[in-house]
């Protein structure tokens, strides 16, 4: 059995679905960030799969590296925000943080 484009798309759709479920259903800020990272990884799988089977060559892998760099920057900034929220409110639950003025 040979791995084809459909297999990559199925794995990517499953990862994206799990990430979307984590983003919508979780109230913890860290788990929401993990859901966003899963969704970005699903996009990377799609980009690399279409680059391999679509004849784009190395271009898809270069774009994927840029997405990974974007994910690292997003994680660093988001974790700094989460730490600041925890210092101010003593919780990381999104529902309990109503205002940022305090």
C-alpha positions in Angstrom: 0.0 0.0 0.0 1.4 3.4 -1.0 0.8 6.5 0.9 -0.9 9.1 -1.3 -2.3 12.6 -1.1 -5.6 11.4 0.4 -3.8 9.9 3.4 -2.1 13.2 4.2 -5.4 15.1 3.8 -7.2 12.7 6.1 -4.5 13.1 8.8 -4.5 16.9 8.3 -8.3 17.1 8.6 -8.2 15.0 11.8 -5.6 17.2 13.3 -7.4 20.4 12.3 -10.7 19.0 13.8 -9.0 18.1 17.1 -7.4 21.6 17.2 -10.7 23.3 16.4 -12.5 21.2 19.1 -9.8 22.2 21.6 -10.1 25.9 20.6 -13.9 25.9 21.0 -14.4 23.7 24.0 -11.6 24.5 26.4 -11.5 27.4 28.9 -7.9 27.0 29.9 -5.7 29.4 27.9 -2.8 26.9 27.6 -5.1 24.3 26.0 -6.5 27.0 23.6 -2.9 27.7 22.5 -2.3 24.0 22.0 -5.4 23.8 19.8 -4.1 26.7 17.7 -0.7 24.9 17.3 -2.5 21.7 16.2 -4.4 23.7 13.6 -1.1 25.3 12.3 0.5 21.8 12.1 -2.5 20.6 10.1 -1.9 23.5 7.7 1.8 22.5 7.4 0.9 19.0 6.5 -1.4 20.2 3.8 1.2 22.6 2.4 3.9 19.9 2.3 1.5 17.3 0.9 0.4 19.6 -1.9 4.0 20.6 -2.6 5.0 17.0 -2.9 2.1 15.7 -5.0 1.3 19.0 -6.8 4.7 19.5 -8.3 5.6 22.7 -6.4 9.0 21.3 -5.4 10.7 22.9 -2.5 8.4 26.0 -2.4 5.9 24.3 -0.1 8.6 23.3 2.4 9.9 26.9 2.5 6.4 28.2 3.1 6.0 25.5 5.8 9.2 26.8 7.6 7.7 30.3 7.6 4.5 28.9 9.2 6.6 27.1 11.9 8.4 30.4 12.6 5.1 32.2 12.9 3.9 29.5 15.3 7.0 29.9 17.5 6.5 33.7 17.6 2.8 33.3 18.4 3.6 30.8 21.2 6.2 33.1 22.8 3.9 36.1 22.8 0.8 34.2 23.9 2.7 32.5 26.8 3.9 35.9 27.9 0.3 37.2 27.9 -0.9 34.1 29.8 1.8 34.6 32.4 0.8 38.2 32.8 -2.9 37.2 33.2 -1.9 34.6 35.8 0.1 37.2 37.7 -2.8 39.7 37.7 -5.8 37.3 38.2 -4.2 34.1 39.7 -6.0 32.0 37.1 -5.6 31.1 33.5 -9.2 30.2 32.8 -10.5 32.5 30.0 -14.0 32.7 31.4 -12.8 34.1 34.8 -10.8 36.9 33.2 -13.5 39.6 32.4 -11.5 42.8 32.3 -7.8 43.6 31.8 -8.1 47.0 33.6 -7.2 45.7 37.1 
